[in-house]
C-alpha cells in the first residue's frame, strides 16, 4: 500500500510539473519570417524572445523555402527551447557571403535545447567544394560548416537534415549529454572535407538512428571525447567512423570509453579507423573502445589502426607516434571487404598497442576470407577471426 501511495504522489508531482513547463509557440512569422524571404534577423529575434522567457518556448519555422545567412544564437537561457523546423533553409552558395564564419548556424552555451521537425538545412556547398584546397594550402579560405554546437548540455537534435555543407556538417565542442536521434546528413561522395559529425572535448554524446552520406568521415572523434555512443547508424558514402587524427598537439586530451554498435557501412573508404600522427608531440592515450555488431558492404579498409597517418606527405615518419592505444575490441564484424587486407593494425613501435581483441571478425574479399596484417600489435583472436601476418615490406 505504501508503494502505491508513493507512486501516486510521484505521478501527481510529474503531472503538475509538466503543466507548468508547457511551451509557448513563437512562430517565425511574428518577426517577418515568411517563405521565400531572408529569415536571418527573424530567427535571431525569435531566439532572443525565447531565451528571455521564464517558461519553455517553441520557435516554429513552418514548411516553405527560406534564405538565411550566418546566425549565432547564445545562452544561457531561462528555460528550455525547442526549434521546430519543417521548412527548407538555404545558405548563400558563395562562401564569402557567410562573412568568414566557422559555422553557418551556431548554438552556444545553451542547456535543454531541442531541434525537431522534418526540415532541411541546405548549405549549398558545390561552389565551396570546387574551391577547397585546404589539404595542400595551409592559408586556404575558410569554409563554413552547417552547424556548430559549442558548450551545449542536456540537448537533443532530432530528424532534421543537414544537406550539402560547405565544410563539416556538424561540429561539437565542449558539450555534455547531447543526443542526435533520427538525424540525417546528405552530401555526395565527392564533397571535400565534409565530415558528417565531428566532436571534441565532449562527454556523453550519443548518435542514434542516424543516416550519414558524405565525402569524408561519417563521424570523426577528436581529442577529449569521453563516453561516446554510436548506435544504429548507416554510413555511406564516406570515409567511415574515425578516432582522430590525434597526436599533432601537446594540448590534446585523452579519448576513452567509445561504443560503436549496430552500424552498417556501405561502399565507404574505411569502416572502423583509429589514426594518429607519427613524428608528432601529442601523448594523450586512446583507450576503452568497443566496436560490436557491425556490417561491412564493400568497404575498402574495414578495420584499420593507422599510427603512421600522414596524408599528402605533410609529416615525417622518422619517429613513431607517441599515442598509446589500448583495450580495443572488435566483435561480430561481418561482411565484405574491398581489399584483401580486411584488418590492418599498424601500431606505434614506440608505444605498441595493447589489449586489442578480434572476436568473430568474419570478412570476405571476392568470396574468400580477408586477411589481417599487424605491426606492433598482438591481438587476442577469438572465434572466426583472421590471424595476424606481417605487412609486406
Secondary structure, 3 states (H helix, E strand, C coil): CHHHHHHHHHHHHHHHHHHHCCCEEEEHHHHCCCCCCECHHHHHHHHHHHHHCCCCEEEEECCCEEECCCEEEECCCCCCEEEEECCEEECCCCHHHHCCCCEEEEEECCECEEEECCCEEECCCHHHHHHCCCCCCCCCCCCCEEEEEECCEEEEECCCEEECCCCCCEEEECCEEEEEECCEEECCCCCCCCCCEEEECCEEEEEEEEEEECCCCCEEECCCCEEEEEEEEEECCCCCEEEEEECCCCCCCCEEEEEEEEEEEECCCEEEEEEEECCCCCCCCEEEEEEEEEEEEEECEEEEEEEEECHHHCCCCCCCCCCCEEEEEEEEEEEEECCCEEEEEECCCCCCCEEEEEEEEEEEECCEECEEEEECCCCEEECCCCCEECCCC
